[in-house]
Every structure is written in structure tokens, then in C-alpha cells.
Amino acid sequence: MNGFLSMIPHTLPAWLGAGAAAGGGFGIIKWAFEYVGGRMDKRADRLDADTRFVIDQLRAELARVSGRLDRAEGEILDLREQLAECQHKHAEAEAKVMQLEARQQGYSEARDRAQTILAAERIADRAKRET
């Protein structure tokens, strides 16, 4: 035992140096990992912020496009109603035109008959005068 205790004063500084070196090395390595990890966390935070910004912008764009789509669908419905109304009015106008054409054709035929009757009466009057 005496030999062991006599070694302590000679080896103590070496052991203290080795312990300090090991502790310091461990501390430096730990600091390096925390530094790099902290930088990675900051980078991840920036990426998260950028991602949140992009997502917010996309949501806003989606809301704008959705609003435009709703307005366009409303306008399409209005235009379809107006088109149906125009088609109905057009059909009524075509029916009226056909009716007027038929009436005009009837008047034409009546006029032709009247002219034929007048011509026949004139011929009959001439024949009476000549006889």
C-alpha cells in the first residue's frame, strides 16, 4: 500500500491533466454540436417561416381564385338565363314574322283576286259598251 500512496504525488498531475483534457475536449465537442445544432435550428426556423409564408400566400391566392370562380359561375348562370330569355323572344319573333308573312301572302292573294275581278269587270264593261 505504501507503494501505491507514493505514486499519487508523482502521477496526480498527469491524471489531473488527462482529466482536464478529457473534460475540456468533451466540453468543446459538446459546444461544437450545440453550435452546429443551433445553426441547423435557425436554418430550420427560417425554412419554416418561408414555408409558412408560401402557404399563406397560396391560401390567399386560393381565396382570390375561389372568389373569381364563384363570381364567374354566377355570371354564367345570369348569362344562361338571359340567353334562354333571348331564345324565347327570338322564337316569339320568328312566330310573329311567320304570321305576318302568311297574312301578307293572304293579302297578296286577295289583291291578286281583286285585280282579277276588276280586270274581268272592265272586260265585261268594254264588251257591253261595244255591243
C-alpha positions in Angstrom: 0.0 0.0 0.0 2.9 2.2 0.7 3.9 1.9 -2.9 0.5 3.0 -4.1 0.4 6.1 -2.0 3.8 7.1 -3.0 2.7 7.0 -6.7 -0.1 9.6 -6.1 2.1 12.7 -5.8 4.0 11.7 -9.0 1.1 10.7 -11.1 -1.5 13.1 -9.8 -0.6 16.0 -12.1 -0.7 13.6 -15.1 -4.1 12.3 -14.1 -5.4 15.8 -13.4 -4.1 16.9 -16.8 -5.6 14.0 -18.5 -8.9 14.6 -16.7 -8.9 18.3 -17.6 -8.0 17.5 -21.2 -10.8 14.9 -21.4 -13.3 17.2 -19.8 -12.2 20.1 -21.9 -12.4 18.0 -25.0 -15.8 16.8 -24.1 -16.9 20.4 -23.4 -15.5 21.6 -26.8 -17.2 18.7 -28.6 -20.5 19.4 -26.8 -20.2 23.1 -27.6 -19.5 22.3 -31.3 -22.5 20.1 -31.6 -24.7 22.6 -29.9 -23.3 25.4 -32.1 -23.9 23.4 -35.3 -27.2 22.1 -34.0 -28.3 25.7 -33.1 -27.4 26.8 -36.6 -29.4 24.0 -38.0 -32.3 25.0 -35.8 -32.0 28.6 -37.0 -32.0 27.3 -40.6 -34.9 25.1 -39.9 -36.8 28.1 -38.3 -36.1 30.2 -41.4 -37.3 27.4 -43.7 -40.4 27.0 -41.5 -41.0 30.8 -41.7 -40.6 30.7 -45.5 -42.8 27.7 -45.8 -45.5 29.4 -43.7 -45.2 32.5 -45.9 -45.6 30.4 -49.0 -48.6 28.5 -47.6 -50.2 31.8 -46.5 -49.7 33.2 -50.0 -51.1 30.1 -51.6 -54.2 30.3 -49.2 -54.7 33.9 -50.2 -54.4 33.1 -53.9 -56.8 30.2 -53.4 -59.3 32.6 -51.8 -58.9 35.0 -54.7 -59.3 32.3 -57.3 -62.2 30.8 -55.4 -63.9 34.2 -55.3 -63.4 34.8 -59.0 -64.7 31.3 -59.7 -67.9 32.0 -57.7 -68.4 35.3 -59.5 -67.8 33.6 -62.9 -70.3 30.9 -62.0 -72.9 33.5 -61.0 -72.3 35.4 -64.2 -72.6 32.2 -66.3 -75.9 31.5 -64.6 -77.1 35.0 -65.4 -75.9 34.7 -68.9 -77.7 31.4 -69.4 -80.9 33.0 -68.1 -80.5 35.9 -70.4 -79.8 33.5 -73.3 -82.9 31.5 -72.5 -84.9 34.7 -72.4 -83.4 35.8 -75.8 -84.1 32.4 -77.3 -87.7 32.7 -76.1 -88.1 36.2 -77.5 -86.5 35.1 -80.8 -88.9 32.2 -81.1 -91.8 34.6 -80.5 -90.4 37.0 -83.1 -90.0 34.2 -85.6 -93.6 33.1 -85.0 -94.8 36.7 -85.4 -92.7 37.0 -88.7 -94.2 33.8 -90.0 -97.7 35.0 -89.1 -97.1 38.4 -90.8 -95.7 36.7 -93.9 -98.7 34.4 -94.0 -101.0 37.5 -93.6 -99.1 39.3 -96.3 -99.3 36.4 -98.6 -103.0 36.2 -97.9 -103.3 40.0 -98.7 -101.3 39.3 -101.9 -103.6 36.6 -102.9 -106.6 38.8 -102.1 -105.1 41.7 -104.1 -104.5 39.3 -107.0 -108.1 38.1 -106.8 -109.3 41.7 -106.6 -107.3 42.7 -109.6 -108.5 39.7 -111.5 -112.1 40.5 -110.6 -111.6 44.2 -111.6 -110.0 43.1 -114.8 -112.9 40.8 -115.5 -115.4 43.6 -114.8 -113.5 46.0 -117.0 -113.5 43.5 -119.8 -117.2 42.9 -119.2 -117.9 46.6 -119.3 -115.9 47.0 -122.5 -117.8 44.2 -124.1 -121.1 45.8 -123.1 -120.1 49.1 -124.5 -119.0 47.6 -127.8 -122.2 45.8 -128.2 
